[in-house]
C-alpha cells in the first residue's frame, strides 16, 4: 500500500498541534502524522467492536 497525501482542515490541524505540544503528550506523539495514525487506528478499532 502506498501512502497518499490527505488534506486536513487547518483548524483541526491547529488543535492537533496544540494537543501534541502539551507537556504530557510531547514524548507520546512525535509528530502530527504519527498522532493522526494512532488516533484513527484506535477509533476504527473501537468502531469494529
C-alpha positions in Angstrom: 0.0 0.0 0.0 1.3 3.4 -0.9 1.0 6.4 1.4 -1.2 9.2 0.0 -1.5 12.8 1.0 -4.7 13.7 2.7 -5.8 17.3 3.3 -6.9 18.1 6.8 -8.9 21.1 7.9 -6.5 23.8 9.1 -8.4 24.4 12.3 -8.3 20.7 13.2 -4.6 20.6 12.4 -4.0 23.5 14.7 -5.9 21.7 17.5 -3.7 18.6 16.9 -0.6 20.7 17.1 -1.7 22.2 20.4 -2.6 18.8 21.8 0.8 17.3 20.8 2.7 20.2 22.3 1.2 19.7 25.8 3.9 18.6 28.2 2.2 15.2 28.9 2.0 14.4 25.1 5.4 15.7 23.8 7.0 12.3 24.0 4.0 10.1 23.4 3.4 11.7 19.9 6.4 12.6 17.9 4.6 14.5 15.1 1.2 15.1 13.6 1.2 12.2 11.2 2.0 9.7 14.0 -0.7 11.2 16.2 -3.3 11.0 13.5 -2.3 7.4 12.5 -2.6 6.3 16.2 -5.9 8.1 16.9 -7.6 7.0 13.7 -6.4 3.3 14.1 -7.7 3.4 17.7 -11.0 4.9 16.7 -11.5 2.4 13.9 -10.6 -0.5 16.3 -13.3 0.7 18.7 -15.9 1.0 16.0 -15.3 -2.6 14.9 -16.2 -3.9 18.3 
